[in-house]
Amino acid sequence: MRVFSQSRPPRQTQIDVMTMYKTIIAALTAVAIASPALANDEQFQAWGGVFATKEISDNSVLWLEAQTRFSDGASRLGQLLLRPGLGFNIGESSVAFIGYAYVRTASSGAATTHEHRIWQQLTHTFTGEGASVTLWSRTRFEQRFLENSGDMGLRFRQLIRATTPIQDGLLAVFWTEPFLNLNNTNWGQRSGVDQWRNFVGLNVSLSPSLSLEAGYLNQFVARPGVNRVNHILNVGTNIRF
């Protein structure tokens, strides 16, 4: 089993997916045109991650993830994230996951926080090998707990990722992911839009089990008063064991 399924769907599915892809691009273009009129606090950051998968059986996969996020002009480690999980094949192109995440956040001028998450997600590949555009979706639901706080924050995330081949071993990559908070907590989570991430970059295959993905990530973060927009150099290493 592969986390990113390579099966080819029926032709009708590919047509529907392409319509959805064009709709997403049009919506994001409209947001980009409107955003200069908004007052935002902007910052450069650099994020790096290692994402590893290991097939345990024909129907299950182990997911291991570690990310470091450098903030304040990429001058210091602002966040460390560790996220293991276990996935189960529930169809030709779908995988259901359950996992845990630890997040250490050291914001400038604020106390360091330690967050623990339980998460569930469903991934699905809409188009397969040979298609001009392959779409992959990830629907994630998180239960968030901050140390020294009894409140549980609920958050929904929906990622849609599109790839298209440029040449052998090289893909153009685009993905978008809105975050939606479902409740308020005493540690600061507010219901509504939490953030929105948009990425464009390249994926280079270095071997059948290793690839490198790098590009520009724009992160909009909703905050009381002035919102934050982070301009991020995002680099990820993908490993399959």
N, C-alpha and C positions, 0 to 999 in steps of 0.2 A: 504493500500500500504506500502511496505517496501523498504527502500533505497537499501538494499541487498536482491534481489529477491531470493526466495527459490524454484522456479519452476524448474522442470527437463526438459531439452531440448531433442531433438531427438538424437539418438545414434551417427549419423554422426557428429553432432556438437561437441560432446565430443571428438571424435577422432581428429578432426581438432585442437581443443583447446590444447590437449595433445601434439601434434606436435609443436604448437607454444610455449608452455611452455618449452619443451626440447630445442628448439632453443634459447630461451632467456637465459636459464641456461648456455648453451654452450658459448654464446657470453659474458656473464658476467664473466665466468671462464677465458676466454681468456684475458679480460681486467684486471682481478685480477693478472694473471701471469705476464702481461707486466708492471703493474703499479710500482713495486719496482725500475725499471730503471729510473723513472721520479723523478725529484727533486720537492718536495712539502713541503709546510709549514703545519705542523700537529698540531692539538689541540684537547683536550678532552672537551666535552660539555655534558650538561644534559637538555633534553627537556621533558616537561610535557604538556598534553593537556586534555581537556574535550570536548567530541563530543556528542551533544544531538540532537535527532530527535523527532518530535511530529507530528503524523498524524492529518492533519486538516480535511481531508475528504478522501473518497476512492481513490481520484485521486491526492491529493496534500499532501506535507509534509513540515514542517518547520525545517530548519537546523540551529543549533547554535553551534559555535565553539570558544574556547578560548585556546590559547597556550602561554606558557612562555618558553623561551629558554635561558639557563644560559651558558655563554661562559667563555673564559679564565680559563680553568680548572674547569668550573662550579662554579666559584667564584662570578659571578655577573650577573644580568639580562641584557642580551644583546639584546633581542628582545621580544616584546609583540605583539601578533596577535589576532585580534577579527574578526570573519568571519561569519555573518549571511547569510542565503539564503533561497530561496523558490523553492521547487521541484515539478514537475508535471509528473505523470505517462503517458508515451507515448507508452506503450506496456507491455506485460506480464513480461518482464525482464529489461526494460529500464526506466530511470528517467532523465528528463531534468531539469537543475537548472539554476537560475540566482541569483546573490547576490552581496554583497559589502564586502570589507575587509579593515580594518585599521591595519597598521603595524608601530610600533614604534621601530626603530633600534638605539641602542647606541653602536657604534663600538669603540674599544679602540683607543684613539688618534685621533678620528674624531668627527665632530659635529653630534649630534643626529638628525635623519631624521624622518619625519612623512609622510608615504605613504598611499595613498587611491587607492583602486582597485575596478573596476567593473569586475565581472567574470561571465562566462557562462560555463556550463559543461554538459556532457552526461555520465551517468554511465550505465553499462550493465553487467549482470551476465550471464556467458556462460554455466555453469553447475549448477546443483541444488542439493538439499538434497539427500544424499545417494551415490553421486559420490565420488570416492576416492580422487580426487582433484577438488576443485571448483575454478574457475577463475573469477575475477571481474575486469573490466576496468573502468578507469575514464579519460575522455578526457576533458581538461580544457583550456579555452582561457581567458587571462587576459589583461585588459587595465589598465596600471599603471601610477599614477600621484604622483609626489613628491611636497610637499608644496614649494612655492616660485619658481616653475619652470613651464613653460608653455608646455613643451614637454610631449607627451604621449608615454609610452613604451608599446609595444605589445609583449606578451609572450605566448608560447604554451607549455603545459605540458601533458604528457601521462603516466599514472600510470597503471601498471598491477600487480594484487595481486593474490597470490595463497594460498589457505589454504587446509590442510588435517587433518582429525581427528586422534588424538593419543589415546584418550579414551573419555568417556562421559564427556562433558563440557570442553574439552581441545583440542585446535587446534594448529598445527604448522603453522606459517605464514611466507610468503616471499613476498616482493613486491619490484618493481623497478620503478623509475620515472625519466626520463630525462626531462630537462627544455631547451627550445630553444627560444632565443630572436629573434624577427623578424625585429627589426630596431635598430638604434642608437638614443640616446638622449643626450641632453646637460647636464644631471645630471649623466651620467656615464654608462648607459646601452649600451652594444655593441652587435651587431647582431652576431648570432652563438650560440654555446652551452654555456649556462649560468651555469648550475650545473647538477649533477646526484646523485640521492639518491638511496641507496639499503638497505633494512631492512630484518632482520631475527629474529624471536622471537616466543613467545607463546601468545595465547589468552585464557583466563580463564573465563568461564561463571559463574558469581556469583548468578545470578537470571535470569528469563526470560527477564528482561528489563535492566540488568546491566552486563557489562563484562569489564575485565581489560586486556590490551595488553602491553607487555613489551619485550624489546629486544635490539639488537645492530643495530644502524643506521650508515651507512657510507655515508658521504656527500662530494662529490667532487665539488669544486667551482672553475670555470675558472677565473683567474685574470691576469692582465698584469704582466709580469715577472714570479714570482713564484706562482703556483696554491696553493689552500688551500685544505687540506683533514681534515675533522672533524670526530672524533670518538665519537659517541653520545650514551649515555644511554637514550633510548626513551621509555616513559611510557604514555599510553593513557587510559582514562576512557570513555567508550561508554555507553550512557544512551538512552533508548527509553521510552517516556512518553505515 
